Amino acid sequence: MDPNAQKSAPASGSRKQPALRPPGFDTMKAVENLKEAEFREQQAVAIVETIREAQVDFATKDDLRTGLEKLELVLRSEIGSFRSEIRAEIQEQFATMYWRFLIGAGVIAGISGTIATFVVTLAGGNHS
C-alpha cells in the first residue's frame, strides 16, 4: 500500500475525499493500528475513511475564531442600534414630561391667580 495514496485519496473510487481534516490525524497510523488489532486492511481503510469523512464537519480553531469575530461585530452593531433607540426614546419621554410639567405649572399658576383674585374679590379688597 502506497503511504502517500492512503493519506491523500480514499481507497474506494465511489467516495470523495473530504476537504479538510483536523491536523494530527494520521490516517496511515490509524490503519496500521486497526490492522494490528486484527482488522483486515479493507476494514481498517473503511473505518479510517469513515472517521475522516465525519471529521470534515468539525470546526477548526480558526473557524471558531472567525465566527466569534463576526458574531462580535454583529452584536456590537445591534447593541449600538439598541442604544440609539433607547436614547431617542428617553429623549422623547423627557421632552413629553418637560412639556407636561410646563403646561401643568402654567395651569397651576393660572388657577392660583384665579383663586387669589377670587379671594381678594370676596374680601372686598379689589383695588384695581
Beta strands, then each sheet from edge to edge (+ up, - down):
end
